Amino acid sequence: MASKYTLTRANICIEIPDHPRVLALDGGGIRGLSSLLILQNIMDEVGAKSKDPDPKPCKYFDLIGGTSAGGLIAIMLGRLGMVNFMDKRI
């Protein structure tokens, strides 16, 4: 599932070898919510670039884990495939 990436910075290209994509989520109160909001923005970008109308984190990350509430979120996103982010009209 992993592929090669190229990092370009200051006119220097570095080839990044195959590596697993890991999503780590922090837990507890507002940190769990902020993790979800950041992940929502990441998945919106992934969907726009891949033309996938409903990108799921379980399709794009090789390992999803977290602590406390982040662990529960990781189970819902990874094992159960749940992705219903909050309504953007809020």
N, C-alpha and C positions, 0 to 999 in steps of 0.2 A: 504494500500500500504506500510506503514511503517513496519519495522520489528525490532527485537531485535538485538543489536550489543554488542560485548564484547570489551572493551578497555583494552589492556595489556601493562603495563609499569612498569619497575623495579620489575618484578615478582609479580605484583598485578593485579588481574583481577577485573574489575568493569563492572557490567551488566548495560547497558544503556537501559532504557525502551523505548517503542514505542514513536516516536516523528516524527513530520513532517520534511521533507527534504526541506530546503529553499535555493534558489539560489538568491543572491543579486548582482546586477551588477551596477558598478559605471559608470558614463557617462562623456562625454566631451573629445574630442580629443584622445590622446594616451591612456587615462585610459579605454576608450571603447574598443580600439583595444587590449590592454593588457588583459582585462577581457575575450575577445573572445579567445585569444591565450591560456590563462590558462584553460578556459573551454574546449577547444579542447583537451588539454593534459588529463584533467580529463575524458572526454568522451572516449578517446582512451584507458585509463586504464579500464574504465567500460566495454567497448566492449571486451577487451582482457580477463577480468575475467568472464564475463557473456556469452562469445562466441556469442555475438550479433554483426553481421557484420555492422550494421548501427544504433548505439544507439542514441536515440533522448533525449535531456534534458527534454522534456515534459513527457517522460515515467518514468524518474527517480527522478524528483523533484516534490514535492507536491505544492510548491508555487514559482513562478519566478517573481521577481520585480526588479526595478532599478530606477535611477534618470537620467534625461536628456537623453543623447543618450543611456544610460543603460536601461531606460524605453522603448525606441523604440526597443532595442535588445530583451528585455523581452517579448514584444508583439510578435515579430517575432518568437522567440523560443517557447514560451508557447502557445499562442493562434493560431498562424498560423502553428506551427510545422516545421518551417524552420530550417535546420541544415547544409546547404551546407557550411562547413568550407572552408577556403582558401586551394588551391592546395598545397600539401606538397612539391612539386618540387620547389617552389619559394624560 
